[in-house]
């Protein structure tokens, strides 16, 4: 399985026509970028969320999250959320918003 296409559709709906939004195939999944900075994405059945270094440990303590490590090199500031963590649309939007919030603090690329 490359990635969960149903999750990709749900993310597309949640993001809508956000200004500066682009999507890009990467790491066998899809990354969603705002002004050139990745905010969230998907890999297999996992939602990937960029929360930043300041919130990283706090977010990792939440249920259904784990370190974003698909290459053997963990990426600090990013988490993977298992399907149970974004099962309903409200939870999915909350996770996506966390990624958007962090990405919006970065300078445009």
PDB file as gemmi writes it, atoms N, CA and C in Angstrom:
CRYST1    1.000    1.000    1.000  90.00  90.00  90.00 P 1                      
ATOM      1  N   UNK A   1       0.846  -1.179   0.000  1.00  0.00           N  
ATOM      2  CA  UNK A   1       0.000   0.000   0.000  1.00  0.00           C  
ATOM      3  C   UNK A   1       0.890   1.240   0.000  1.00  0.00           C  
ATOM      4  N   UNK A   2       0.720   2.073  -0.987  1.00  0.00           N  
ATOM      5  CA  UNK A   2       1.490   3.312  -1.060  1.00  0.00           C  
ATOM      6  C   UNK A   2       0.995   4.296   0.008  1.00  0.00           C  
ATOM      7  N   UNK A   3      -0.278   4.624  -0.046  1.00  0.00           N  
ATOM      8  CA  UNK A   3      -0.878   5.487   0.971  1.00  0.00           C  
ATOM      9  C   UNK A   3      -2.389   5.318   0.913  1.00  0.00           C  
ATOM     10  N   UNK A   4      -3.038   5.739   1.969  1.00  0.00           N  
ATOM     11  CA  UNK A   4      -4.488   5.613   2.104  1.00  0.00           C  
ATOM     12  C   UNK A   4      -5.167   6.713   1.280  1.00  0.00           C  
ATOM     13  N   UNK A   5      -5.747   6.342   0.162  1.00  0.00           N  
ATOM     14  CA  UNK A   5      -6.379   7.329  -0.720  1.00  0.00           C  
ATOM     15  C   UNK A   5      -7.614   7.953  -0.090  1.00  0.00           C  
ATOM     16  N   UNK A   6      -8.291   7.224   0.786  1.00  0.00           N  
ATOM     17  CA  UNK A   6      -9.436   7.798   1.500  1.00  0.00           C  
ATOM     18  C   UNK A   6      -8.956   8.920   2.420  1.00  0.00           C  
ATOM     19  N   UNK A   7      -7.842   8.694   3.096  1.00  0.00           N  
ATOM     20  CA  UNK A   7      -7.286   9.744   3.955  1.00  0.00           C  
ATOM     21  C   UNK A   7      -6.885  10.952   3.116  1.00  0.00           C  
ATOM     22  N   UNK A   8      -6.289  10.718   1.963  1.00  0.00           N  
ATOM     23  CA  UNK A   8      -5.909  11.832   1.081  1.00  0.00           C  
ATOM     24  C   UNK A   8      -7.139  12.659   0.709  1.00  0.00           C  
ATOM     25  N   UNK A   9      -8.244  12.001   0.402  1.00  0.00           N  
ATOM     26  CA  UNK A   9      -9.483  12.719   0.060  1.00  0.00           C  
ATOM     27  C   UNK A   9     -10.001  13.512   1.249  1.00  0.00           C  
ATOM     28  N   UNK A  10      -9.942  12.907   2.424  1.00  0.00           N  
ATOM     29  CA  UNK A  10     -10.407  13.609   3.630  1.00  0.00           C  
ATOM     30  C   UNK A  10      -9.548  14.841   3.923  1.00  0.00           C  
ATOM     31  N   UNK A  11      -8.237  14.722   3.728  1.00  0.00           N  
ATOM     32  CA  UNK A  11      -7.347  15.868   3.946  1.00  0.00           C  
ATOM     33  C   UNK A  11      -7.654  16.957   2.917  1.00  0.00           C  
ATOM     34  N   UNK A  12      -7.846  16.567   1.660  1.00  0.00           N  
ATOM     35  CA  UNK A  12      -8.170  17.543   0.615  1.00  0.00           C  
ATOM     36  C   UNK A  12      -9.424  18.331   0.976  1.00  0.00           C  
ATOM     37  N   UNK A  13     -10.441  17.649   1.467  1.00  0.00           N  
ATOM     38  CA  UNK A  13     -11.688  18.312   1.857  1.00  0.00           C  
ATOM     39  C   UNK A  13     -11.430  19.245   3.039  1.00  0.00           C  
ATOM     40  N   UNK A  14     -10.693  18.764   4.024  1.00  0.00           N  
ATOM     41  CA  UNK A  14     -10.428  19.577   5.218  1.00  0.00           C  
ATOM     42  C   UNK A  14      -9.633  20.835   4.885  1.00  0.00           C  
ATOM     43  N   UNK A  15      -8.690  20.725   3.961  1.00  0.00           N  
ATOM     44  CA  UNK A  15      -7.866  21.880   3.601  1.00  0.00           C  
ATOM     45  C   UNK A  15      -8.585  22.837   2.660  1.00  0.00           C  
ATOM     46  N   UNK A  16      -9.500  22.318   1.863  1.00  0.00           N  
ATOM     47  CA  UNK A  16     -10.253  23.180   0.949  1.00  0.00           C  
ATOM     48  C   UNK A  16      -9.342  23.937   0.005  1.00  0.00           C  
ATOM     49  N   UNK A  17      -9.646  25.214  -0.193  1.00  0.00           N  
ATOM     50  CA  UNK A  17      -8.859  26.044  -1.116  1.00  0.00           C  
ATOM     51  C   UNK A  17      -8.015  27.049  -0.340  1.00  0.00           C  
ATOM     52  N   UNK A  18      -7.316  26.547   0.630  1.00  0.00           N  
ATOM     53  CA  UNK A  18      -6.451  27.362   1.469  1.00  0.00           C  
ATOM     54  C   UNK A  18      -5.424  28.105   0.615  1.00  0.00           C  
ATOM     55  N   UNK A  19      -5.283  29.420   0.788  1.00  0.00           N  
ATOM     56  CA  UNK A  19      -4.287  30.170   0.012  1.00  0.00           C  
ATOM     57  C   UNK A  19      -2.871  29.647   0.268  1.00  0.00           C  
ATOM     58  N   UNK A  20      -2.100  29.528  -0.801  1.00  0.00           N  
ATOM     59  CA  UNK A  20      -0.717  29.093  -0.688  1.00  0.00           C  
ATOM     60  C   UNK A  20      -0.537  27.597  -0.544  1.00  0.00           C  
ATOM     61  N   UNK A  21      -1.623  26.834  -0.635  1.00  0.00           N  
ATOM     62  CA  UNK A  21      -1.572  25.385  -0.450  1.00  0.00           C  
ATOM     63  C   UNK A  21      -1.145  24.670  -1.723  1.00  0.00           C  
ATOM     64  N   UNK A  22      -0.220  23.752  -1.567  1.00  0.00           N  
ATOM     65  CA  UNK A  22       0.150  22.844  -2.654  1.00  0.00           C  
ATOM     66  C   UNK A  22       0.297  21.452  -2.055  1.00  0.00           C  
ATOM     67  N   UNK A  23       0.159  20.460  -2.896  1.00  0.00           N  
ATOM     68  CA  UNK A  23       0.424  19.095  -2.454  1.00  0.00           C  
ATOM     69  C   UNK A  23       1.490  18.514  -3.363  1.00  0.00           C  
ATOM     70  N   UNK A  24       2.248  17.605  -2.802  1.00  0.00           N  
ATOM     71  CA  UNK A  24       3.389  17.070  -3.527  1.00  0.00           C  
ATOM     72  C   UNK A  24       3.597  15.615  -3.106  1.00  0.00           C  
ATOM     73  N   UNK A  25       3.783  14.742  -4.091  1.00  0.00           N  
ATOM     74  CA  UNK A  25       4.082  13.357  -3.765  1.00  0.00           C  
ATOM     75  C   UNK A  25       5.504  13.296  -3.225  1.00  0.00           C  
ATOM     76  N   UNK A  26       5.628  12.676  -2.058  1.00  0.00           N  
ATOM     77  CA  UNK A  26       6.938  12.536  -1.425  1.00  0.00           C  
ATOM     78  C   UNK A  26       6.912  11.363  -0.460  1.00  0.00           C  
ATOM     79  N   UNK A  27       8.057  10.781  -0.221  1.00  0.00           N  
ATOM     80  CA  UNK A  27       8.280   9.651   0.681  1.00  0.00           C  
ATOM     81  C   UNK A  27       7.210   8.565   0.561  1.00  0.00           C  
ATOM     82  N   UNK A  28       6.747   8.311  -0.651  1.00  0.00           N  
ATOM     83  CA  UNK A  28       5.731   7.281  -0.867  1.00  0.00           C  
ATOM     84  C   UNK A  28       4.344   7.691  -0.438  1.00  0.00           C  
ATOM     85  N   UNK A  29       4.163   8.955  -0.154  1.00  0.00           N  
ATOM     86  CA  UNK A  29       2.868   9.482   0.273  1.00  0.00           C  
ATOM     87  C   UNK A  29       2.637  10.835  -0.362  1.00  0.00           C  
ATOM     88  N   UNK A  30       1.954  11.691   0.363  1.00  0.00           N  
ATOM     89  CA  UNK A  30       1.680  13.051  -0.108  1.00  0.00           C  
ATOM     90  C   UNK A  30       2.007  14.025   1.012  1.00  0.00           C  
ATOM     91  N   UNK A  31       2.671  15.121   0.653  1.00  0.00           N  
ATOM     92  CA  UNK A  31       2.914  16.206   1.587  1.00  0.00           C  
ATOM     93  C   UNK A  31       2.047  17.392   1.207  1.00  0.00           C  
ATOM     94  N   UNK A  32       1.521  18.073   2.199  1.00  0.00           N  
ATOM     95  CA  UNK A  32       0.711  19.273   1.984  1.00  0.00           C  
ATOM     96  C   UNK A  32       1.502  20.456   2.510  1.00  0.00           C  
ATOM     97  N   UNK A  33       1.793  21.391   1.611  1.00  0.00           N  
ATOM     98  CA  UNK A  33       2.649  22.526   1.938  1.00  0.00           C  
ATOM     99  C   UNK A  33       1.860  23.823   1.879  1.00  0.00           C  
ATOM    100  N   UNK A  34       2.193  24.712   2.779  1.00  0.00           N  
ATOM    101  CA  UNK A  34       1.611  26.053   2.783  1.00  0.00           C  
ATOM    102  C   UNK A  34       2.763  27.022   2.606  1.00  0.00           C  
ATOM    103  N   UNK A  35       2.700  27.786   1.524  1.00  0.00           N  
ATOM    104  CA  UNK A  35       3.775  28.724   1.181  1.00  0.00           C  
ATOM    105  C   UNK A  35       5.139  28.029   1.146  1.00  0.00           C  
ATOM    106  N   UNK A  36       5.144  26.781   0.676  1.00  0.00           N  
ATOM    107  CA  UNK A  36       6.379  26.034   0.511  1.00  0.00           C  
ATOM    108  C   UNK A  36       6.845  25.257   1.723  1.00  0.00           C  
ATOM    109  N   UNK A  37       6.139  25.369   2.835  1.00  0.00           N  
ATOM    110  CA  UNK A  37       6.515  24.666   4.067  1.00  0.00           C  
ATOM    111  C   UNK A  37       5.518  23.554   4.357  1.00  0.00           C  
ATOM    112  N   UNK A  38       6.034  22.352   4.570  1.00  0.00           N  
ATOM    113  CA  UNK A  38       5.137  21.239   4.818  1.00  0.00           C  
ATOM    114  C   UNK A  38       4.446  21.393   6.162  1.00  0.00           C  
ATOM    115  N   UNK A  39       3.127  21.207   6.148  1.00  0.00           N  
ATOM    116  CA  UNK A  39       2.316  21.296   7.354  1.00  0.00           C  
ATOM    117  C   UNK A  39       1.871  19.912   7.808  1.00  0.00           C  
ATOM    118  N   UNK A  40       1.500  19.083   6.847  1.00  0.00           N  
ATOM    119  CA  UNK A  40       1.017  17.744   7.161  1.00  0.00           C  
ATOM    120  C   UNK A  40       1.172  16.874   5.920  1.00  0.00           C  
ATOM    121  N   UNK A  41       0.856  15.628   6.078  1.00  0.00           N  
ATOM    122  CA  UNK A  41       0.944  14.714   4.952  1.00  0.00           C  
ATOM    123  C   UNK A  41       0.415  13.359   5.342  1.00  0.00           C  
ATOM    124  N   UNK A  42       0.653  12.398   4.483  1.00  0.00           N  
ATOM    125  CA  UNK A  42       0.258  11.047   4.802  1.00  0.00           C  
ATOM    126  C   UNK A  42       1.271  10.066   4.261  1.00  0.00           C  
ATOM    127  N   UNK A  43       1.404   8.992   5.003  1.00  0.00           N  
ATOM    128  CA  UNK A  43       2.304   7.911   4.652  1.00  0.00           C  
ATOM    129  C   UNK A  43       1.601   6.625   5.046  1.00  0.00           C  
ATOM    130  N   UNK A  44       1.332   5.787   4.068  1.00  0.00           N  
ATOM    131  CA  UNK A  44       0.539   4.573   4.289  1.00  0.00           C  
ATOM    132  C   UNK A  44      -0.771   4.986   4.938  1.00  0.00           C  
ATOM    133  N   UNK A  45      -1.072   4.455   6.139  1.00  0.00           N  
ATOM    134  CA  UNK A  45      -2.329   4.834   6.796  1.00  0.00           C  
ATOM    135  C   UNK A  45      -2.129   5.916   7.848  1.00  0.00           C  
ATOM    136  N   UNK A  46      -0.918   6.440   7.954  1.00  0.00           N  
ATOM    137  CA  UNK A  46      -0.605   7.434   8.976  1.00  0.00           C  
ATOM    138  C   UNK A  46      -0.767   8.863   8.472  1.00  0.00           C  
ATOM    139  N   UNK A  47      -1.288   9.698   9.344  1.00  0.00           N  
ATOM    140  CA  UNK A  47      -1.301  11.136   9.126  1.00  0.00           C  
ATOM    141  C   UNK A  47       0.013  11.656   9.702  1.00  0.00           C  
ATOM    142  N   UNK A  48       0.701  12.482   8.965  1.00  0.00           N  
ATOM    143  CA  UNK A  48       1.950  13.085   9.425  1.00  0.00           C  
ATOM    144  C   UNK A  48       1.651  14.550   9.722  1.00  0.00           C  
ATOM    145  N   UNK A  49       2.072  14.999  10.891  1.00  0.00           N  
ATOM    146  CA  UNK A  49       1.793  16.380  11.290  1.00  0.00           C  
ATOM    147  C   UNK A  49       3.088  17.025  11.767  1.00  0.00           C  
ATOM    148  N   UNK A  50       3.344  18.205  11.245  1.00  0.00           N  
ATOM    149  CA  UNK A  50       4.516  18.981  11.655  1.00  0.00           C  
ATOM    150  C   UNK A  50       4.095  19.901  12.790  1.00  0.00           C  
ATOM    151  N   UNK A  51       4.532  19.576  14.002  1.00  0.00           N  
ATOM    152  CA  UNK A  51       4.127  20.347  15.172  1.00  0.00           C  
ATOM    153  C   UNK A  51       5.222  21.277  15.673  1.00  0.00           C  
ATOM    154  N   UNK A  52       6.441  21.086  15.178  1.00  0.00           N  
ATOM    155  CA  UNK A  52       7.559  21.928  15.596  1.00  0.00           C  
ATOM    156  C   UNK A  52       8.267  21.382  16.813  1.00  0.00           C  
ATOM    157  N   UNK A  53       9.482  21.850  17.032  1.00  0.00           N  
ATOM    158  CA  UNK A  53      10.295  21.326  18.131  1.00  0.00           C  
ATOM    159  C   UNK A  53       9.770  21.667  19.521  1.00  0.00           C  
ATOM    160  N   UNK A  54       9.113  22.801  19.674  1.00  0.00           N  
ATOM    161  CA  UNK A  54       8.646  23.211  21.002  1.00  0.00           C  
ATOM    162  C   UNK A  54       7.503  22.341  21.518  1.00  0.00           C  
ATOM    163  N   UNK A  55       6.657  21.843  20.631  1.00  0.00           N  
ATOM    164  CA  UNK A  55       5.492  21.052  21.045  1.00  0.00           C  
ATOM    165  C   UNK A  55       5.699  19.550  20.843  1.00  0.00           C  
ATOM    166  N   UNK A  56       6.839  19.184  20.302  1.00  0.00           N  
ATOM    167  CA  UNK A  56       7.094  17.811  19.899  1.00  0.00           C  
ATOM    168  C   UNK A  56       6.869  16.791  21.017  1.00  0.00           C  
ATOM    169  N   UNK A  57       7.536  16.944  22.140  1.00  0.00           N  
ATOM    170  CA  UNK A  57       7.404  15.971  23.237  1.00  0.00           C  
ATOM    171  C   UNK A  57       5.973  15.923  23.774  1.00  0.00           C  
ATOM    172  N   UNK A  58       5.361  17.084  23.915  1.00  0.00           N  
ATOM    173  CA  UNK A  58       3.977  17.156  24.403  1.00  0.00           C  
ATOM    174  C   UNK A  58       3.035  16.378  23.482  1.00  0.00           C  
ATOM    175  N   UNK A  59       3.187  16.563  22.196  1.00  0.00           N  
ATOM    176  CA  UNK A  59       2.307  15.906  21.238  1.00  0.00           C  
ATOM    177  C   UNK A  59       2.577  14.405  21.187  1.00  0.00           C  
ATOM    178  N   UNK A  60       3.828  14.005  21.337  1.00  0.00           N  
ATOM    179  CA  UNK A  60       4.154  12.573  21.337  1.00  0.00           C  
ATOM    180  C   UNK A  60       3.505  11.824  22.490  1.00  0.00           C  
ATOM    181  N   UNK A  61       3.149  12.537  23.546  1.00  0.00           N  
ATOM    182  CA  UNK A  61       2.505  11.899  24.694  1.00  0.00           C  
ATOM    183  C   UNK A  61       1.017  11.639  24.449  1.00  0.00           C  
ATOM    184  N   UNK A  62       0.475  12.188  23.386  1.00  0.00           N  
ATOM    185  CA  UNK A  62      -0.935  11.986  23.074  1.00  0.00           C  
ATOM    186  C   UNK A  62      -1.150  10.573  22.535  1.00  0.00           C  
ATOM    187  N   UNK A  63      -2.334  10.082  22.758  1.00  0.00           N  
ATOM    188  CA  UNK A  63      -2.707   8.763  22.268  1.00  0.00           C  
ATOM    189  C   UNK A  63      -2.613   8.689  20.747  1.00  0.00           C  
ATOM    190  N   UNK A  64      -2.205   7.553  20.248  1.00  0.00           N  
ATOM    191  CA  UNK A  64      -2.167   7.244  18.810  1.00  0.00           C  
ATOM    192  C   UNK A  64      -1.082   7.989  18.043  1.00  0.00           C  
ATOM    193  N   UNK A  65      -0.090   8.545  18.736  1.00  0.00           N  
ATOM    194  CA  UNK A  65       1.004   9.221  18.033  1.00  0.00           C  
ATOM    195  C   UNK A  65       2.297   8.439  18.214  1.00  0.00           C  
ATOM    196  N   UNK A  66       3.203   8.646  17.267  1.00  0.00           N  
ATOM    197  CA  UNK A  66       4.535   8.064  17.383  1.00  0.00           C  
ATOM    198  C   UNK A  66       5.507   8.941  16.611  1.00  0.00           C  
ATOM    199  N   UNK A  67       6.776   8.674  16.815  1.00  0.00           N  
ATOM    200  CA  UNK A  67       7.846   9.414  16.155  1.00  0.00           C  
ATOM    201  C   UNK A  67       7.731   9.219  14.638  1.00  0.00           C  
ATOM    202  N   UNK A  68       7.953  10.277  13.888  1.00  0.00           N  
ATOM    203  CA  UNK A  68       7.967  10.186  12.427  1.00  0.00           C  
ATOM    204  C   UNK A  68       9.340   9.673  12.017  1.00  0.00           C  
ATOM    205  N   UNK A  69       9.373   8.387  11.716  1.00  0.00           N  
ATOM    206  CA  UNK A  69      10.626   7.747  11.333  1.00  0.00           C  
ATOM    207  C   UNK A  69      10.310   6.677  10.298  1.00  0.00           C  
ATOM    208  N   UNK A  70      10.521   7.009   9.040  1.00  0.00           N  
ATOM    209  CA  UNK A  70      10.282   6.039   7.976  1.00  0.00           C  
ATOM    210  C   UNK A  70      11.578   5.674   7.258  1.00  0.00           C  
ATOM    211  N   UNK A  71      12.690   6.284   7.688  1.00  0.00           N  
ATOM    212  CA  UNK A  71      13.973   6.041   7.025  1.00  0.00           C  
ATOM    213  C   UNK A  71      15.060   5.574   7.987  1.00  0.00           C  
ATOM    214  N   UNK A  72      14.732   5.462   9.266  1.00  0.00           N  
ATOM    215  CA  UNK A  72      15.760   5.144  10.250  1.00  0.00           C  
ATOM    216  C   UNK A  72      16.364   6.384  10.873  1.00  0.00           C  
ATOM    217  N   UNK A  73      15.897   7.541  10.439  1.00  0.00           N  
ATOM    218  CA  UNK A  73      16.354   8.819  10.996  1.00  0.00           C  
ATOM    219  C   UNK A  73      15.128   9.595  11.467  1.00  0.00           C  
ATOM    220  N   UNK A  74      14.807   9.511  12.767  1.00  0.00           N  
ATOM    221  CA  UNK A  74      13.622  10.210  13.290  1.00  0.00           C  
ATOM    222  C   UNK A  74      13.682  11.709  13.008  1.00  0.00           C  
ATOM    223  N   UNK A  75      12.530  12.274  12.716  1.00  0.00           N  
ATOM    224  CA  UNK A  75      12.453  13.707  12.428  1.00  0.00           C  
ATOM    225  C   UNK A  75      11.798  14.427  13.603  1.00  0.00           C  
ATOM    226  N   UNK A  76      12.599  15.138  14.364  1.00  0.00           N  
ATOM    227  CA  UNK A  76      12.097  15.903  15.502  1.00  0.00           C  
ATOM    228  C   UNK A  76      11.164  17.000  15.005  1.00  0.00           C  
ATOM    229  N   UNK A  77      10.058  17.166  15.709  1.00  0.00           N  
ATOM    230  CA  UNK A  77       9.090  18.193  15.336  1.00  0.00           C  
ATOM    231  C   UNK A  77       7.973  17.674  14.458  1.00  0.00           C  
ATOM    232  N   UNK A  78       8.044  16.404  14.101  1.00  0.00           N  
ATOM    233  CA  UNK A  78       7.035  15.770  13.262  1.00  0.00           C  
ATOM    234  C   UNK A  78       6.515  14.532  13.994  1.00  0.00           C  
ATOM    235  N   UNK A  79       5.232  14.254  13.889  1.00  0.00           N  
ATOM    236  CA  UNK A  79       4.667  13.040  14.477  1.00  0.00           C  
ATOM    237  C   UNK A  79       3.822  12.305  13.448  1.00  0.00           C  
ATOM    238  N   UNK A  80       3.659  11.023  13.693  1.00  0.00           N  
ATOM    239  CA  UNK A  80       2.766  10.198  12.896  1.00  0.00           C  
ATOM    240  C   UNK A  80       1.569   9.864  13.773  1.00  0.00           C  
ATOM    241  N   UNK A  81       0.378  10.014  13.207  1.00  0.00           N  
ATOM    242  CA  UNK A  81      -0.855   9.744  13.935  1.00  0.00           C  
ATOM    243  C   UNK A  81      -1.505   8.521  13.306  1.00  0.00           C  
ATOM    244  N   UNK A  82      -1.765   7.509  14.134  1.00  0.00           N  
ATOM    245  CA  UNK A  82      -2.414   6.287  13.673  1.00  0.00           C  
ATOM    246  C   UNK A  82      -3.888   6.564  13.347  1.00  0.00           C  
ATOM    247  N   UNK A  83      -4.508   5.731  12.536  1.00  0.00           N  
ATOM    248  CA  UNK A  83      -5.898   5.958  12.116  1.00  0.00           C  
ATOM    249  C   UNK A  83      -6.879   6.204  13.264  1.00  0.00           C  
ATOM    250  N   UNK A  84      -6.673   5.570  14.403  1.00  0.00           N  
ATOM    251  CA  UNK A  84      -7.580   5.788  15.530  1.00  0.00           C  
ATOM    252  C   UNK A  84      -7.551   7.236  16.012  1.00  0.00           C  
ATOM    253  N   UNK A  85      -6.443   7.923  15.771  1.00  0.00           N  
ATOM    254  CA  UNK A  85      -6.288   9.303  16.227  1.00  0.00           C  
ATOM    255  C   UNK A  85      -6.956  10.332  15.342  1.00  0.00           C  
ATOM    256  N   UNK A  86      -7.336   9.943  14.127  1.00  0.00           N  
ATOM    257  CA  UNK A  86      -8.018  10.875  13.223  1.00  0.00           C  
ATOM    258  C   UNK A  86      -9.272  10.234  12.621  1.00  0.00           C  
ATOM    259  N   UNK A  87      -9.864   9.318  13.369  1.00  0.00           N  
ATOM    260  CA  UNK A  87     -10.995   8.526  12.859  1.00  0.00           C  
ATOM    261  C   UNK A  87     -12.176   9.391  12.426  1.00  0.00           C  
ATOM    262  N   UNK A  88     -12.469  10.436  13.188  1.00  0.00           N  
ATOM    263  CA  UNK A  88     -13.583  11.295  12.769  1.00  0.00           C  
ATOM    264  C   UNK A  88     -13.036  12.592  12.187  1.00  0.00           C  
ATOM    265  N   UNK A  89     -13.890  13.285  11.454  1.00  0.00           N  
ATOM    266  CA  UNK A  89     -13.445  14.486  10.742  1.00  0.00           C  
ATOM    267  C   UNK A  89     -13.020  15.614  11.676  1.00  0.00           C  
ATOM    268  N   UNK A  90     -13.631  15.686  12.847  1.00  0.00           N  
ATOM    269  CA  UNK A  90     -13.251  16.729  13.805  1.00  0.00           C  
ATOM    270  C   UNK A  90     -11.807  16.499  14.259  1.00  0.00           C  
ATOM    271  N   UNK A  91     -11.478  15.266  14.623  1.00  0.00           N  
ATOM    272  CA  UNK A  91     -10.120  14.958  15.064  1.00  0.00           C  
ATOM    273  C   UNK A  91      -9.115  15.202  13.935  1.00  0.00           C  
ATOM    274  N   UNK A  92      -9.475  14.812  12.720  1.00  0.00           N  
ATOM    275  CA  UNK A  92      -8.590  15.044  11.579  1.00  0.00           C  
ATOM    276  C   UNK A  92      -8.318  16.533  11.410  1.00  0.00           C  
ATOM    277  N   UNK A  93      -9.347  17.348  11.488  1.00  0.00           N  
ATOM    278  CA  UNK A  93      -9.173  18.798  11.331  1.00  0.00           C  
ATOM    279  C   UNK A  93      -8.318  19.402  12.446  1.00  0.00           C  
ATOM    280  N   UNK A  94      -8.467  18.892  13.656  1.00  0.00           N  
ATOM    281  CA  UNK A  94      -7.654  19.388  14.777  1.00  0.00           C  
ATOM    282  C   UNK A  94      -6.180  19.103  14.513  1.00  0.00           C  
ATOM    283  N   UNK A  95      -5.864  17.887  14.061  1.00  0.00           N  
ATOM    284  CA  UNK A  95      -4.480  17.552  13.746  1.00  0.00           C  
ATOM    285  C   UNK A  95      -3.951  18.407  12.596  1.00  0.00           C  
ATOM    286  N   UNK A  96      -4.731  18.523  11.547  1.00  0.00           N  
ATOM    287  CA  UNK A  96      -4.297  19.325  10.396  1.00  0.00           C  
ATOM    288  C   UNK A  96      -4.042  20.763  10.816  1.00  0.00           C  
ATOM    289  N   UNK A  97      -4.908  21.307  11.653  1.00  0.00           N  
ATOM    290  CA  UNK A  97      -4.744  22.697  12.094  1.00  0.00           C  
ATOM    291  C   UNK A  97      -3.443  22.886  12.854  1.00  0.00           C  
ATOM    292  N   UNK A  98      -3.029  21.882  13.627  1.00  0.00           N  
ATOM    293  CA  UNK A  98      -1.752  21.990  14.339  1.00  0.00           C  
ATOM    294  C   UNK A  98      -0.597  22.121  13.351  1.00  0.00           C  
ATOM    295  N   UNK A  99      -0.663  21.352  12.278  1.00  0.00           N  
ATOM    296  CA  UNK A  99       0.374  21.460  11.246  1.00  0.00           C  
ATOM    297  C   UNK A  99       0.344  22.808  10.538  1.00  0.00           C  
ATOM    298  N   UNK A 100      -0.855  23.278  10.232  1.00  0.00           N  
ATOM    299  CA  UNK A 100      -0.996  24.589   9.585  1.00  0.00           C  
ATOM    300  C   UNK A 100      -0.488  25.709  10.487  1.00  0.00           C  
ATOM    301  N   UNK A 101      -0.803  25.586  11.779  1.00  0.00           N  
ATOM    302  CA  UNK A 101      -0.367  26.604  12.734  1.00  0.00           C  
ATOM    303  C   UNK A 101       1.158  26.702  12.768  1.00  0.00           C  
ATOM    304  N   UNK A 102       1.831  25.545  12.809  1.00  0.00           N  
ATOM    305  CA  UNK A 102       3.291  25.598  12.829  1.00  0.00           C  
ATOM    306  C   UNK A 102       3.849  26.105  11.505  1.00  0.00           C  
ATOM    307  N   UNK A 103       3.357  25.574  10.410  1.00  0.00           N  
ATOM    308  CA  UNK A 103       3.867  25.982   9.091  1.00  0.00           C  
ATOM    309  C   UNK A 103       3.702  27.487   8.874  1.00  0.00           C  
ATOM    310  N   UNK A 104       2.651  28.059   9.441  1.00  0.00           N  
ATOM    311  CA  UNK A 104       2.409  29.490   9.248  1.00  0.00           C  
ATOM    312  C   UNK A 104       3.421  30.361   9.991  1.00  0.00           C  
ATOM    313  N   UNK A 105       4.186  29.781  10.915  1.00  0.00           N  
ATOM    314  CA  UNK A 105       5.213  30.550  11.628  1.00  0.00           C  
ATOM    315  C   UNK A 105       6.514  30.633  10.841  1.00  0.00           C  
ATOM    316  N   UNK A 106       6.606  29.858   9.760  1.00  0.00           N  
ATOM    317  CA  UNK A 106       7.838  29.795   8.977  1.00  0.00           C  
ATOM    318  C   UNK A 106       7.809  30.774   7.811  1.00  0.00           C  
ATOM    319  N   UNK A 107       8.973  31.289   7.414  1.00  0.00           N  
ATOM    320  CA  UNK A 107       8.994  32.183   6.253  1.00  0.00           C  
ATOM    321  C   UNK A 107       8.642  31.399   4.984  1.00  0.00           C  
ATOM    322  N   UNK A 108       7.961  32.051   4.071  1.00  0.00           N  
ATOM    323  CA  UNK A 108       7.602  31.409   2.793  1.00  0.00           C  
ATOM    324  C   UNK A 108       8.864  31.042   2.030  1.00  0.00           C  
ATOM    325  N   UNK A 109       8.780  29.932   1.308  1.00  0.00           N  
ATOM    326  CA  UNK A 109       9.922  29.487   0.487  1.00  0.00           C  
ATOM    327  C   UNK A 109       9.677  29.856  -0.947  1.00  0.00           C  
TER     328      UNK A 109                                                      
END                                                                             
